[in-house]
Amino acid sequence: MSLLYLFHKPFQVLTQFTDSRGRDTLANWLDIPDIYPAGRLDHDSEGLLLLTDDGQLSHRITHPDHKQPKTYLVLVEGQPDDNALKALTKGVTLKDGPTRPARVRRITSPRVSDRDPPVRYRANIVDTWLEITITEGRNRQVRRMTAHVGHPTLRLIRTAIGQWTLGTLAPGEWRRETIHMPRTIRSTPARARRDRPRRKPE
């Protein structure tokens, strides 16, 4: 049995527990000892972040072999035409190579929490919401993909990782789930402990 924490990471919060520059980190939002992110989410992105103290569970979530699909709500600049969406769906070639095929569709404006600060409003430029699902996790991949087809990302909210979804969590909220790992896999403590000191006994 393992514990998994689903957290709605707000905008401009680092996915780490300490920062030498004094920026907002997970420590300001989660008072749960000995948990660590299973994967990352960019400082300027929002949405679902998974955390656990179980190294095997973290590995199963993040390892490329498992190809956990990740779904994002993406506000882009302009109005992507069918050719742009087709290119994203088939995969585009970035500096670090071609991306895998993705699921991409236009959506009506979703009900999302206000962002602080908000996306800059420009009266003469139309924005479009897309839902994009990818099965890989390169650095800033979705942003680079939309920029590649001429539509920079203005806001990005991750709503799902594999079977786990953001649901009704508001920014800064979290919930806990109990995960029953296969018997052939034994839980071990997470290895990525460099950025978070252990709590001293009181």
Buried (B, 14 or more C-beta within 10 A) or exposed (E): EBBBBBBBBBBBBBBBBEEEEEEBBBBEBBEBEEBBBBBBBBBEBBBBBBBBBBBBBBBBBBEEEEEBBBBBBBBBBBEBEEEBBEBBBEBBEBEEEEBEEBEBEEEEEEEBBEBEEEEEEEEEEEBBBBBBBBBEBEEBBBBBBBBBBEBEBBBBBBBBBBEBBBEEBEBBBBEEEEBEBEEEEEBEEBEEBEBBEEEEEE
